[in-house]
């Protein structure tokens, strides 16, 4: 796995105040797809003008988290997608560490370890061990697209629990 194998997918809804903090630290050479569920044309224009390698798609209505992410995943042409929330920051240094840990690993879903400190969630990239878990938080997760056979998030989940369902389905499939 290398940086050209990954696309960032970010689903937003009225996130114009958050998205800049998310996008500004992402590696510039990595493709980014933003799916905006609020149909904000000004946000689309601003994002595509200000950030290179970034496409913003406007949904005609609020499709919810799972359906919007599926849209972005299907628009990507890389082997892996890194799904992050608009209020999540992944610095270039942390991204490189995550990639180095996952390099040559066989996985369907991976995520950095998230540590909560005073209701602030931080990515713990100090440990390079990979631990199998039942689920990962949807705020920052990497999907190996070929393991999914184009069946990603269950679109019956509008918001909340969709990443838990996705992880459970993948674990049930081995």
Secondary structure as UniProt FT lines:
FT   HELIX           3..5
FT   STRAND          6..12
FT   TURN            16..18
FT   HELIX           19..25
FT   TURN            28..29
FT   STRAND          31..36
FT   TURN            37..38
FT   HELIX           41..50
FT   TURN            52..53
FT   STRAND          54..58
FT   HELIX           65..75
FT   STRAND          80..85
FT   TURN            86..87
FT   HELIX           92..102
FT   TURN            103..104
FT   STRAND          109..110
FT   STRAND          113..117
FT   TURN            118..119
FT   STRAND          120..124
FT   TURN            138..139
FT   STRAND          140..144
FT   HELIX           145..147
FT   TURN            148..150
FT   TURN            155..156
FT   HELIX           162..172
//
